Structure formats: structure tokens, C-alpha cells
């Protein structure tokens, strides 16, 4: 009996130490789901959120009216092509791949709770997408919404790519990555909250409905948990307002010439008060809830379908 156990020991060790193959199909799932999210409800709410964060005296109604006046329905999709699509395809792929792997490792190696796995997955995914893909694309989306589209004295209004290369020539790579640290703060706190709270909501729904730990939720229950996670994650709206203010092309002579997170924070409080740090939170709740439904609720379902094949 002892010899049999010793004989099987190397095989058991190999089975334990063998690493699960990283499911690279999740890259395609993340890219597809994020492009779907931004092309449907995401970008219109993103435009309104950015407008309110940059123009903190406007109401939501005024933001809708001004956006409509600027170009009717297409104005609500400013920055969608190429910047939002580029950001969505890259950040979505990285978020799903990294967060899924971090959640798996935390669950299997450290026996962490689903909520803690979600928080750690969100932190890992948020850091990865912020510094690898989002600095430039987020900045250029904000530039598209906040830059003037009115030609002066008959001059041609520069297009999206022309504006990008102009910033690159004048300010270099730092110019198109402006505010990346504020982006990272927003993404890390946002996605750790979204995924963590969504996982906590899932466990609460299982408990209320008498389901066992790990038992699959119904599709509607999954969407409800994702909506709760997305909405409650918007506690970090001040980081979003900081990010927009640092990246905005709105003409404001009182803004710091070389903005940092601290100097921009002071500028917002002095000019708009503490409430200014929460401007645009209503459409952001819509953005966050829809993004979490797509990336966590729909995303988990699509991942299961793809990885079964």
C-alpha cells in the first residue's frame, strides 16, 4: 500500500503543480463585449458624463440640449470612432483576461472569498488596462467632446486624427497620455468595486434564494447583481472629474498650466466647490451599470459558452 502511494506521488504532484492554460479566448470575448457596450448605450452616456464634468455649471438637461445642438444624434457618439472603439477593444480584452486569471489564482491558491477574488481581479485588470491602453484613448475621447468644433474666420475645423497628430507634435507622447494617473485611480477603484460588489451581490442573491455556494445564477439574477455592482461603484466619481479636467481642451485660463492630481483637485474645489467633484455622476451610474452588465453579467455568460467549445 505504501509503495503504491509512493509510486503515485509524483503523478499527484504533477497534477497539483500543472498550471491551468490561460484562456486566451477571453481576449476576444472582452473586446467584443466592450465594443458592444460602448456602441449601444455606453458612448452617449459617456459624452454627457464628460460634458458635465468639464462644464460643471451645466445641468443634465442643458448637457443634453447642448449636445443635441452640436450635431443631433451623431453628437452623442463623438469620439466613438476611432478612439472609443480602440479603447474598448484593447481595454475590454485586457480587463477580462487579467481579471479572470487573477480571480482564478486568488480562488485556487489562497481560497479567497468570491468578493475578495472580484476585488483583486478588478484591481489587476484596472491597473493593466490603464497603463497599457487607456491613457491615450481616454485622453483623445475627452478631447473630442471638449474641443471646440466652431471654425473661426472661415478656418477649417481639424478632424479627429489631425488633432491627435497636432497634440503629438506639440506635446509629445505625454500630451496624448495626459491624466493617465487619474485614469489609473479611476479604473482601479472602479473595476475593483464593480466586480467585487457584483460578486458580493451574487452571493447575497444565492443566500436569499437558498442556493448553494457556487451554484449558477439565473440570467436575470446575474444582471441584477451586475447592475448593483455598477451603480455602487460610482462612489469614485471625484477621480473621473479629475481625469476629465486634466484632459479637457476647454478654454479655462484659471486651470493649472501643468496640472497634477493635487493641483487639479484644488482647482475644482475652488471653482466649483465639493459638489463639483461629483458632477456627471448620474450619467456615470448609467455608464457603469451598463458596462458591468456587459462585462460581468453578459461577459461571464459568453465566456462560459466560448470556453465550452
C-alpha positions as CSV (number, residue, x, y, z in Angstrom):
1,X,0.0,0.0,0.0
2,X,2.8,2.3,0.9
3,X,4.7,1.5,-2.3
4,X,1.6,2.2,-4.3
5,X,1.2,5.6,-2.6
6,X,4.8,6.5,-3.2
7,X,4.5,5.4,-6.9
8,X,1.5,7.7,-7.4
9,X,3.0,10.6,-5.5
10,X,4.9,12.2,-8.5
11,X,1.8,12.0,-10.6
12,X,-0.2,13.7,-7.9
13,X,2.4,16.4,-7.5
14,X,2.4,17.0,-11.3
15,X,-1.4,17.3,-11.2
16,X,-1.2,19.9,-8.4
17,X,1.7,21.9,-9.9
18,X,0.4,21.8,-13.5
19,X,-0.8,25.3,-14.3
20,X,-4.1,25.8,-16.0
21,X,-3.7,27.1,-19.5
22,X,-4.6,30.8,-19.8
23,X,-7.9,31.0,-21.7
24,X,-6.9,33.5,-24.4
25,X,-10.4,33.2,-25.9
26,X,-11.3,35.7,-23.2
27,X,-9.3,38.3,-25.1
28,X,-11.8,38.1,-27.9
29,X,-14.8,37.9,-25.5
30,X,-13.6,41.0,-23.6
31,X,-13.0,43.0,-26.8
32,X,-16.4,42.1,-28.3
33,X,-18.4,42.8,-25.2
34,X,-16.8,46.2,-24.6
35,X,-17.3,47.2,-28.2
36,X,-20.9,46.2,-27.9
37,X,-21.2,48.1,-24.7
38,X,-19.8,51.4,-26.0
39,X,-21.6,51.3,-29.3
40,X,-25.0,50.8,-27.8
41,X,-25.7,52.9,-24.6
42,X,-22.2,53.5,-23.4
43,X,-20.9,56.3,-25.6
44,X,-24.0,58.6,-25.3
45,X,-23.8,58.4,-21.6
46,X,-20.0,58.9,-21.7
47,X,-20.4,62.1,-23.8
48,X,-23.0,63.5,-21.3
49,X,-20.8,62.5,-18.3
50,X,-17.7,64.1,-19.8
51,X,-19.7,67.3,-20.7
52,X,-20.9,67.7,-17.2
53,X,-17.5,67.0,-15.6
54,X,-15.9,69.6,-17.9
55,X,-18.8,72.1,-17.7
56,X,-19.7,71.9,-14.0
57,X,-22.3,74.6,-14.0
58,X,-24.5,72.9,-16.6
59,X,-27.4,70.7,-15.6
60,X,-28.1,67.3,-17.2
61,X,-30.9,68.8,-19.2
62,X,-28.6,71.6,-20.5
63,X,-25.9,69.0,-21.4
64,X,-28.4,67.0,-23.4
65,X,-29.6,70.2,-25.2
66,X,-26.1,71.5,-26.0
67,X,-25.0,68.1,-27.2
68,X,-28.1,67.8,-29.5
69,X,-27.5,71.4,-30.8
70,X,-23.9,70.5,-31.6
71,X,-24.9,67.8,-34.1
72,X,-28.1,65.9,-33.1
73,X,-27.8,62.1,-32.7
74,X,-24.2,61.9,-34.1
75,X,-23.0,64.4,-31.4
76,X,-23.9,61.8,-28.7
77,X,-21.4,59.5,-30.4
78,X,-18.5,61.9,-30.6
79,X,-15.2,60.1,-30.1
80,X,-16.7,56.7,-30.8
81,X,-14.6,56.1,-33.9
82,X,-11.7,55.5,-33.7
83,X,-11.0,56.3,-30.0
84,X,-13.8,54.6,-28.1
85,X,-13.6,51.5,-30.4
86,X,-9.9,51.4,-30.0
87,X,-10.1,51.8,-26.2
88,X,-13.0,49.3,-25.9
89,X,-11.3,46.5,-27.9
90,X,-8.0,46.8,-26.1
91,X,-9.1,47.6,-22.5
92,X,-12.0,45.0,-22.7
93,X,-9.7,42.3,-23.8
94,X,-7.1,43.1,-21.2
95,X,-9.7,43.5,-18.4
96,X,-11.4,40.2,-19.0
97,X,-8.1,38.3,-19.4
98,X,-6.3,39.7,-16.4
99,X,-9.3,39.9,-14.0
100,X,-10.3,36.3,-14.9
101,X,-6.8,35.0,-14.3
102,X,-6.4,36.9,-11.0
103,X,-9.8,35.7,-9.7
104,X,-8.8,32.1,-10.6
105,X,-5.4,32.3,-8.8
106,X,-6.9,34.0,-5.7
107,X,-9.7,31.4,-5.5
108,X,-7.5,28.3,-6.1
109,X,-4.2,29.3,-4.4
110,X,-5.5,31.5,-1.5
111,X,-9.1,30.2,-1.1
112,X,-10.3,33.8,-1.1
113,X,-14.0,34.6,-1.0
114,X,-15.8,35.5,-4.2
115,X,-16.0,39.1,-3.2
116,X,-12.3,39.3,-2.5
117,X,-11.5,37.5,-5.7
118,X,-13.6,40.1,-7.6
119,X,-11.9,43.0,-5.8
120,X,-8.4,41.6,-6.6
121,X,-9.4,40.8,-10.2
122,X,-10.7,44.4,-10.7
123,X,-7.5,45.9,-9.3
124,X,-5.3,43.7,-11.5
125,X,-7.5,44.4,-14.6
126,X,-7.8,48.1,-13.8
127,X,-4.0,48.6,-13.5
128,X,-3.3,46.6,-16.6
129,X,-5.8,48.4,-18.9
130,X,-4.9,51.9,-17.5
131,X,-1.2,51.9,-18.3
132,X,-1.2,49.6,-21.3
133,X,-4.1,51.0,-23.3
134,X,-6.2,53.7,-21.8
135,X,-4.0,56.8,-21.3
136,X,-4.1,57.8,-25.0
137,X,-7.6,56.7,-25.9
138,X,-9.3,58.1,-22.9
139,X,-7.5,61.4,-23.4
140,X,-8.5,61.6,-27.1
141,X,-12.1,60.8,-26.3
142,X,-12.2,63.7,-23.8
143,X,-10.5,65.9,-26.4
144,X,-13.2,65.1,-28.9
145,X,-16.0,66.0,-26.6
146,X,-14.4,69.2,-25.1
147,X,-12.6,70.8,-28.0
148,X,-14.3,73.5,-30.0
149,X,-15.9,72.4,-33.3
150,X,-16.6,76.0,-34.4
151,X,-14.4,77.4,-37.2
152,X,-13.0,80.9,-36.6
153,X,-12.9,83.3,-39.6
154,X,-13.6,80.5,-42.1
155,X,-10.8,78.3,-40.9
156,X,-11.3,74.5,-41.3
157,X,-12.1,72.6,-38.1
158,X,-9.4,69.9,-37.7
159,X,-10.5,66.3,-37.8
160,X,-10.0,63.7,-35.0
161,X,-6.7,62.2,-36.4
162,X,-5.4,65.7,-37.3
163,X,-6.0,66.8,-33.7
164,X,-4.2,63.7,-32.4
165,X,-1.1,64.3,-34.5
166,X,-1.1,68.0,-33.7
167,X,-1.1,67.2,-29.9
168,X,1.6,64.6,-30.6
169,X,3.8,67.2,-32.5
170,X,3.4,69.9,-29.9
171,X,3.4,68.0,-26.6
172,X,4.8,64.6,-27.5
173,X,3.6,61.3,-26.1
174,X,2.9,62.9,-22.7
175,X,0.4,65.2,-24.4
176,X,-1.8,62.2,-25.5
177,X,-1.3,60.4,-22.2
178,X,-2.2,63.4,-20.1
179,X,-4.1,62.4,-16.9
180,X,-3.1,58.8,-17.0
181,X,-2.5,58.6,-13.3
182,X,-6.1,59.9,-12.7
183,X,-7.3,57.3,-15.2
184,X,-5.5,54.6,-13.2
185,X,-7.1,55.7,-10.0
186,X,-10.5,55.7,-11.6
187,X,-10.1,52.3,-13.2
188,X,-8.5,50.5,-10.2
189,X,-11.1,51.8,-7.7
190,X,-13.9,51.5,-10.3
191,X,-13.4,47.9,-11.5
192,X,-12.4,46.5,-8.1
193,X,-15.7,48.0,-6.8
194,X,-17.7,46.8,-9.8
195,X,-16.5,43.2,-9.8
196,X,-16.2,42.9,-6.0
197,X,-19.7,44.3,-5.3
198,X,-21.2,42.3,-8.2
199,X,-19.7,39.1,-6.7
200,X,-21.0,40.0,-3.2
201,X,-24.4,40.7,-4.7
202,X,-24.3,37.3,-6.4
203,X,-23.5,35.6,-3.1
204,X,-26.3,37.5,-1.4
205,X,-28.8,36.5,-4.1
206,X,-27.8,32.8,-3.7
207,X,-28.3,33.1,0.1
208,X,-31.7,34.8,-0.3
209,X,-32.9,32.2,-2.8
210,X,-31.4,29.2,-0.8
211,X,-28.9,28.3,-3.4
212,X,-25.6,26.5,-2.6
213,X,-22.3,28.3,-2.8
214,X,-21.1,28.3,-6.4
215,X,-24.5,27.3,-7.8
216,X,-25.2,29.0,-11.1
217,X,-27.4,32.0,-11.0
218,X,-30.2,32.6,-13.5
219,X,-29.6,35.1,-16.2
220,X,-31.8,37.8,-14.6
221,X,-30.1,37.3,-11.2
222,X,-26.7,37.8,-12.9
223,X,-27.9,41.0,-14.5
224,X,-29.3,42.3,-11.2
225,X,-26.0,41.6,-9.4
226,X,-24.1,43.4,-12.2
227,X,-26.4,46.4,-12.1
228,X,-25.9,46.8,-8.3
229,X,-22.1,46.5,-8.7
230,X,-22.0,49.1,-11.5
231,X,-24.2,51.6,-9.7
232,X,-22.5,51.4,-6.3
233,X,-19.0,51.6,-7.9
234,X,-19.6,55.3,-8.8
235,X,-18.5,56.4,-5.3
236,X,-15.2,57.2,-7.0
237,X,-16.7,59.9,-9.3
238,X,-14.2,62.6,-8.0
239,X,-11.4,60.6,-9.8
240,X,-13.4,60.8,-13.0
241,X,-13.9,64.5,-12.7
242,X,-10.2,64.9,-12.0
243,X,-9.4,62.9,-15.1
244,X,-11.7,64.9,-17.4
245,X,-10.4,68.2,-16.0
246,X,-6.8,67.2,-16.6
247,X,-7.5,66.1,-20.2
248,X,-10.1,68.7,-21.2
249,X,-9.4,71.2,-24.0
250,X,-12.0,73.6,-22.8
251,X,-10.5,77.2,-22.7
252,X,-10.0,77.9,-19.0
253,X,-7.3,80.4,-18.0
254,X,-7.7,79.5,-14.3
255,X,-6.7,75.9,-14.8
256,X,-3.1,75.0,-13.7
257,X,-0.7,75.1,-16.7
258,X,0.9,71.8,-15.8
259,X,-1.9,70.0,-14.0
260,X,-1.3,67.3,-11.4
261,X,-3.8,65.4,-9.4
262,X,-3.4,67.6,-6.4
263,X,-3.4,71.0,-8.2
264,X,-6.4,69.9,-10.3
265,X,-8.3,68.8,-7.2
266,X,-7.7,72.2,-5.6
267,X,-8.8,74.0,-8.8
268,X,-12.1,72.1,-9.0
269,X,-12.9,72.7,-5.3
270,X,-12.0,76.4,-5.6
271,X,-14.0,77.0,-8.8
272,X,-16.9,74.6,-8.2
273,X,-16.9,73.5,-4.6
274,X,-17.1,70.0,-3.2
275,X,-20.2,69.3,-5.3
276,X,-18.0,69.9,-8.4
277,X,-16.2,66.6,-7.7
278,X,-19.5,64.7,-8.3
279,X,-20.7,66.4,-11.5
280,X,-21.8,63.9,-14.1
281,X,-22.4,61.2,-11.6
282,X,-26.0,60.4,-12.9
283,X,-25.0,59.5,-16.4
284,X,-21.9,57.8,-15.0
285,X,-24.1,55.5,-13.0
286,X,-25.7,54.6,-16.3
287,X,-22.3,54.0,-17.9
288,X,-21.0,52.0,-15.0
289,X,-24.2,49.8,-14.7
290,X,-24.3,49.1,-18.4
291,X,-20.6,48.4,-18.6
292,X,-20.8,46.0,-15.6
293,X,-23.8,44.2,-17.1
294,X,-21.9,43.8,-20.4
295,X,-18.5,42.8,-18.9
296,X,-19.6,40.9,-15.8
297,X,-23.2,39.7,-16.4
298,X,-23.1,39.1,-20.2
299,X,-19.3,38.6,-20.1
300,X,-19.5,35.6,-17.7
301,X,-22.2,34.0,-19.8
302,X,-20.3,34.5,-23.1
303,X,-17.1,33.2,-21.5
304,X,-18.8,30.0,-20.4
305,X,-20.3,29.5,-23.9
306,X,-17.0,30.1,-25.7
307,X,-14.8,28.1,-23.3
308,X,-17.2,25.1,-23.5
309,X,-16.4,24.7,-27.2
